[in-house]
């Protein structure tokens, strides 16, 4: 193995980690098609498109955005409600941890978890609960 290839392997350049594909890009319909979903649109504005999706693995919400800022603002607001999010370039999938894992195997992306709304007696599996943040 060349030094460049070894360095790329060690730093994770070129993919999102072992077994995780490059993060997908595309329209809401293209992303939904990647995972075998026929999206049912629930919101469409100049800034955001959002749809309900169902696959053999379960249900999820898929949202696409026209700007990075719009995506981050939406995600920050959504995290007030708790949950697990699969985040790509100008798209987010919202589902339970198992469904997010299945989607990540197809779409790549980064998993983000919200500490809000979790129970301190039963912290989420990602270990993101922090004292003083449960329940709001």
Secondary structure, DSSP 8 states (H G I E B T S, - for coil): --HHHHHHHHHTTTSSSTT------S-HHHHHHHTT---EEEEE-SSEEEEEEEETTEEEEEEEESSHHHHHHHHHHHGGG-EEEEEETTEEEEE-HHHHHHHHHHH--EEEEE-TT-BTTB--TT----TT-TT-
